[in-house]
Amino acid sequence: MIVGNDVVDLTDARVPGKASDERFLERIFTEEERVAIGAAHDPDLELWQSWAAKETAYKAVSKLRGSPPTFAHHTFVVSWSQPNERNDATKLRAGSVQFESTIIGVEATWDRQTVYVVGWVGDITPEARDDRLNSRLARLDEPGATWSAPRTELEARLTPRELEAVHSGASLAVRIGARAAIAEALAIDGHRVEIVCAPGKPGRRPPAVWLDGEPAPVDVSLSHDGDWIAWAFALQRAHT
Ligand SMILES: CC(C)(COP(=O)(O)OP(=O)(O)OC[C@H]1O[C@@H](n2cnc3c(N)ncnc32)[C@H](O)[C@@H]1OP(=O)(O)O)[C@@H](O)C(=O)NCCC(=O)NCCS
């Protein structure tokens, strides 16, 4: 199973009102998506959910193909089910994104501060997916979190080939958090896990998980925006 994820910080000044930016809408969304945005109770929320779904799908497709395709947002076509509510204040919505012949399943959660989408590609039952797919959305400044330490201290925890892809505090923090979560899921020491990127432009490099210096049967996706970091990973075999 290949995964993607994307967080949007809704408190960013560039977020509100984007649903009335016609040029942006035309560039990013299909006609059907634009109709759905226009008809939505909260057009900006609908827009950012679909945006995050496209970015999630793009990240998954990049890894599926072995190298990132050119990202034309309107070629990633989003279909949502109706919103449905959980018992708490967080909402949940399922859907899919189609890119050429590939279908990426997606699930969005949101509140007043964030929209968060997780996606997956792979012929898998919902039960097996729940078993293998882990994701977490967290504040960059979460008190007591493993990534909430001075930058030099965090940098010392990564290997040179991991650090080489780091280009910001959030880029560093998300790797610390994801690496610790993967190690915990595998019930192994965190030092054995690395998140390594192939050469490329900063911020445009799909991450891969290594275990004891070799590619591992775990797929990972990272995201960071404003005050938030997020990761998703899938164990290629159920881990018991
Ligand atoms: C993938 C992409 C959409 C993510 O950008 P973003 O939403 O601003 O950033 P996010 O924080 O959500 O995600 C960044 C993380 O995604 C991962 N990532 C980057 N590119 C990726 C890709 N192609 N596939 C999978 N994961 C990718 C990295 O882990 C990155 O973390 P890092 O910046 O700490 O290394 C961005 O890299 C992009 O726009 N690429 C396409 C460029 C392109 O083709 N342009 C053509 C039109 S001009």
The ligand as a Gaussian input file, in Angstrom:
#p B3LYP/6-31G(d) Opt

LIG

0 1
 C        4.465000      17.471000      -3.425000
 C        4.143000      18.939000      -3.246000
 C        2.811000      19.179000      -3.873000
 C        4.100000      19.168000      -1.721000
 O        4.154000      20.480000      -1.407000
 P        3.461000      21.190000      -0.150000
 O        2.020000      20.868000      -0.059000
 O        3.857000      22.590000      -0.237000
 O        4.195000      20.614000       1.091000
 P        3.809000      19.544000       2.201000
 O        4.412000      20.041000       3.438000
 O        2.398000      19.157000       2.260000
 O        4.615000      18.274000       1.722000
 C        6.000000      18.327000       1.710000
 C        6.538000      16.944000       1.882000
 O        6.006000      16.111000       0.852000
 C        7.029000      15.187000       0.469000
 N        7.122000      15.302000      -0.980000
 C        7.618000      16.315000      -1.717000
 N        7.459000      16.033000      -3.008000
 C        6.861000      14.831000      -3.071000
 C        6.437000      14.008000      -4.128000
 N        6.563000      14.361000      -5.400000
 N        5.870000      12.827000      -3.833000
 C        5.697000      12.417000      -2.571000
 N        6.075000      13.167000      -1.510000
 C        6.648000      14.352000      -1.780000
 C        8.293000      15.531000       1.183000
 O        8.424000      14.635000       2.260000
 C        8.025000      16.917000       1.704000
 O        8.610000      17.121000       2.958000
 P        9.931000      18.035000       3.013000
 O        9.527000      19.320000       2.344000
 O       10.190000      18.209000       4.462000
 O       10.988000      17.267000       2.290000
 C        5.239000      19.840000      -3.872000
 O        6.457000      19.215000      -3.725000
 C        4.975000      20.178000      -5.340000
 O        4.263000      21.085000      -5.620000
 N        5.504000      19.446000      -6.290000
 C        5.123000      19.558000      -7.714000
 C        5.883000      20.545000      -8.502000
 C        5.468000      20.501000      -9.967000
 O        5.384000      19.466000     -10.608000
 N        5.182000      21.611000     -10.534000
 C        4.785000      21.614000     -11.898000
 C        3.882000      22.720000     -12.212000
 S        4.828000      24.192000     -12.410000

